[in-house]
Amino acid sequence: MEGRTRRIIFKILPMMAMMYGTGKELMAQTNASTLVKNIVLVHGGWVDGSGWEGVYKALKKDGYTVAIVQNPTISLADDVAVTKRAIAAQNGPVILVGHSYGGVVITEAGNDPKVAGLVYVTAFAPDKGESAASLIKNAPQGAPVPPILPPQDGYLFLDKAKFPAAFAADVSPDVASFMADSQVPWGVEALSGAITQPAWRTKPSWYLVSTEDRMIPPDAQRAMSKRAGSTVVEVKGSHAVYVSQPQAVAHFIEKAATGALVAGQEKTEAGVLAAK
């Protein structure tokens, strides 16, 4: 009897091993099929794409394909067009990431069919008809006022002396000073560019709130993320959190890349049910 039991066990073991191996392969295939590997990063006003360097390196190290948009920030229409070209160059679905004014850009450009999800990094997430200008104007009472100087020939700058404290309080003084002195002019036309169709209404979104932000008030960030139905994480950091804490920002983007396709399907199904 004992010998017979052993023979049965020895027959079953290879079958169990094969089933276990097949299960692992299926799980790996499923994870691979639901992971978005292309990330497109969009910067905001007064800076350029080089600020994403730390986030870029972290994502590349983890195997993602990363594109950084050098949007001119002269007009919203131009910035959306440049971003769409970057999206078109990707081989497959895209996670579209925007910082600050870059959130306005991804809200419009995110309607592209290739975009699987949106990530807002302490960014504007406007609704239809809203712009960065209208959201700044309607900031919560008592919120810090960004040190924006009067327009010069249709372009905006931040007060250099106040830039570090307002924009990059947790960035090293040398880097913050360089950012202040290398500001990219932000076009008034871009600031007032209004959204025609907010992508977050049909695409899943993630929002990183920076709790020490003195450019976009944290309460305003919370309100926008709630309205968009975003998955939210809060990080203690300045407006330049993507520069000061690139690993935390990259990790958050990777969460979106892992969950976007499934979340998008669920959002689509919910929309269909709501329309019935």
N, C-alpha and C positions, 0 to 999 in steps of 0.2 A: 504493500500500500504506500509505504514511504517512498519507494523508488518511483512508483507511478506519479506521485505528487510532484517529485522533482522533475520528471520528464515534462509534465504539464507546465510547470513554472518556466522551464528552459524554453519551451515553445512560445509561451506568452511574452517573455521578456523582449525578444527581438521586435515583436509586433508593437509593444508599448514604446520601445525606443524609436521605432519608425514613426509612430503616431506623434510622439513628442517632438521629433525633429521636424515633421511636416507642419505641426502647429507653430513652431518657432519661425519657420520659413514664411508661413502665411501671415504671421504677426508682423514680421519684418517687411513683407511686401505691402501690407496694409498701411504700416507707418510711413513707408516710402511714398506710397501713392497719395497720402494725405498731407505730406510735408511740402510747403512752398519753398523752393530753393533760391528764388530770385528776389533780391531786396533792392529797392530804389530809394535813395535818400535825398530829400529836398531841404535845402537850407532856408533860413528866413531873411529878414531885412538886416542891413548893415554888416553882414558877414558873407563869406563865400563857402564853397563846399569843403575847403580844407579843414574846417572845424570838425568834420565827421571822421577825421583820420583814426582816432582811437576806436570808435564804433566800427569803422570799416575793417580795421585789423582784427578785432575780436570776431566779427562775423566771418571773415575770410578764413580765419584759423579753424572755425567750426564747419567749414565746407560750403559756405553759401557763396553764390555769385552776387556781387555787390556793384551797383552803379551809383555814382554821385552826380546829381544834376547841378550844373553851374547855371542856375537861372539868373537872368540879368536884373531882375527886380525893378524893371522900368514900367511894365504894365502886367496886369494879371493875365491878359490874353496871351502875351508873349511867354510868360512863365509857364502857363499851362501847355502851350505848344511845345516848348523845350522839354518839359516833363513827359509829354506823350511820346516824343521821339525816343526818349530813354526807355520808356515802357515797351515800345514797339521793338526795340533792339533785343529784348530779353526772350529767351527760349522757354516759354511756358508761363504759368501764373506768377503774379508779382505781389509782394507786400510793399505798399507805398507808404513811406515814412516822411512826416513833415515836422519841422521845428518852427515854432513861432508863426510868422507869416507863411512859412511853408505849409502850415495847416490849411490855410485858405487855398493854396495851390492844389494840394492833394484832394481837397473837398470837391473841387471842380474836375481835376484830371482823373480822379478816382473812378469816374463813370466809365472809363475805358474797360472793355470786356475782359482784358487780361488781368485786371486788378482783382485779387482775391480778398484783400483786407487792407484796412487803413490803420496806421499807427500815428497818433498825435503825441509829440514830445513837447510838453508845456507849450501848446500851440493853440491858435485860433481854430475853432470848429464851427464856422458860420452856417446859418440856415439860408434858405432861398432869399435873395434880396439883400443879405447882410454882407458887410465887408470888414476888413481889419479896422478901418476908420470908424465905422458905426459901433463896433464892439468896444473899441477903446473909449469912445465917447460915452458909452453906457456902462462903464466900469462901476463896480460896487462902491457905495459911498465910503469915503475914508481910505480908499485904496491908494497906494503910492502912485504918483504921477510920473510916467517915464520922462526923462530929461530930453525931450525932443526939441531941437532948435527950430526957429522959423524957417520955412522953405527957402532954398537958394536955387533959383532958376528951375523950379519944379522938382527939386530933390530935397530929401530930408537927411539930417545927420543927428546923432546924439551928442550932447555936450561931452567932450573928451574927458574933462575933469571928473564928471559924474558917472561916466560909463562903467568903470570897474564895480562900483557899489550897486549900480542899478541892474547891470546886465550879467556881470561875471564875478560876483562876490566870493565864490568858492573856488575860483581859478587862481593859479599862482599870480602874484602881482606883475611879474614880467610878461606873462602871457596876456593878462587882462589889459595891460598898458599897450601891448602890441595890437590887440584887437581894437582898442580905442583909436589908435593912430592909423590903422589900416581899414577903417570903415568903408564899406561899399555904399555909394549913394543909393538911397531908396526912393524910387519915383513916387510922387504924390498920386499919380494915376494908378499905380499898383496898390497903394494903400487904400484907395477908394474903389477898387475893382470889386464888383458885387457878384455873388454866386447865382448861377441860373438853375442849377440842379445839384443839391448836396448829395454826394455819393454815399454818405453815412446812412442815408435813408434806405438804401438797398444793399449796402455792403457791411459786413461786420467790422467793428472798429475797436481799437485798444487805445487807452489814454494814460499817459504818464503825467501825473500832477507833481509839479515841483513846489514844495511847501514854503520855500524861502524866496520865491520869485517876486521881483520888484518891477517887472515889466508887464506881465499878465497876472493879475491878482489870483492867488490860489482859489478863492471862492468863485471867481469867474470861470476858472478851469473846471472846477467841480460842476458848475451849472451847465457848461457846454457839454461835458462828458456825459452827464446824466441825461440831457436832452437827446444826445446821439445814441444812448443805450450802450455806451462803450464799456468794455472790461477795463477797470481802473486799478492802477497801483499808485501809491503816493511815495515819493522819495524826498528826503530832506536835501534840498539843493537849490542853486540859483537858476536864473533863466538859462544860463549856459551849462546846465547839468549834463548835456551830451558831450561837453568838453571835459568837465571835471570828473564825471563818473561814467566813462564809456562802457565799462563792463556791465553795469546795472542796466544801462539803456540797451545794449546789445542783447542781454538776457531777456529783456522784455519784448524786444522785436522777435526773438526766436520763439517765444511763447505764442505770439501772433502767427508766425510761420507754421507752427505745429497745429494750431487750431482753426485757421482761417477757412479752409475748404469745407470742413464739417459745419462750422458756424454759419458760413454763407448759405449752405443748403438748408439749414434750419431757419435762417432768416427769410429765405425765399418761400419756404413752405408756410411760414407764419404769415407772410404777406398775402399768399394765395388764399389762405383760410380767412384772413381779415376782409378780403375783397368779396367773399361769397355772401 
